[in-house]
């Protein structure tokens, strides 16, 4: 059984990568499946890949640095690793903030 964080990662990734199946994946197989999907987008729709990375908020600076320093490594694997890392960060950040209280009047919520 996957941990809660893993389930949240799968759900988040499934929104951006509907062509990939993530349920019951180990982190290694998740990385492999995501890298394959990233590679397909590199070949067929690079603009869409860039749009997804921007929306997910993957650091362009970090991506360029890693690709530059790991010249022999597949770029899709590096990108997939950064996507998973970013999704984990977002989940941890979200868990650090309390849920919005429902007793606040609607006209006072901004």
N, C-alpha and C positions, 0 to 999 in steps of 0.2 A: 504494500500500500504506500502510495506517495505521501510525503509530508504535505502539510497545508501550503507551505511556501511553494513547493513544487507544483501543486494543483493551480495555484494562482499564476505561476509562471506559464504553465501550459495554457491556461485560459487566455492570458495576455498575448502569448505568442500566436495562438490560433486565430486571433483577430487579424494579425498582420500577415500570417503565413498559412492561409487556409488550405494550401496544397500539401502541407506537411501534417503528419499524424504524430502527436506528442504524448498521448496518454500512455501511461505505464512505461515511459522511457526512463532509462538511467541517465545521469548527467552526461556520460560519454555518448550514449546513443542520441540524446537530445542534441548535443553538439554536432554529431555526424549528420543527423537529419536536417538541422538548421543550416549547416554549412553547404549541404547539397542544394537546398532551396535558395540560399544566397548566391551560390555559383550559377544556378539557372537564371536568376535575375541579372547577374553580371553579364551573362551572355545574351539575354533576350530583352531585358527592360531595365537598363542601368538607371534611368531617370526615376523609375518607380522605387528601386532599391534606395537611392539617395533620399527620396521623399520619406520612405519608411524610417530610415536611419535618423533623419532630421526630426520626425515626429516622435520617435522613441527617445530622442535626445542622446544619441551616442556621440561622444566627444570626437569631433573631427580631428582635433589636435592629437588626441591619444591614438586614434586610428592611423593617422599619417606616421606618427612616431613608431608604432608597432610594426607597420608594414615596412618602414624604412630600416628598422633594426633587425627584422626577421626575414631577410630577403629570400631565404630558401623555403619559407613556410607558405602554404596556400593562403591567399588573401581571404578567401571565403571562410576558412577556419578561424582566422583572426577576427573577422567581422562577426561571425557567429558567437565566438567567445565574448566579445564586447557587448553583443545584444543580450546574452544571458546575464552577464555581469550587471548591465544597466537595469534589466528587469528586476533582479534581486535587490538592487539599491532602491528602486522605486517602492517595492513591497516593504522593505525595512523602514523607509521613510514614512510611508502611509501608516504603518503600525505604531510609529512614534507619536502620532497626533491623535488626540481623543476624537471620538465621533461627535458630530455636530449635535448639540442639544436640540431636541424637538420642542422645547418649551419656549423658544424665542419666537416672538410674534413675527409673522411673515414680512411685514413692512420694515422690520429692523434688521433683517438678514441682508448682508451685502455680499 
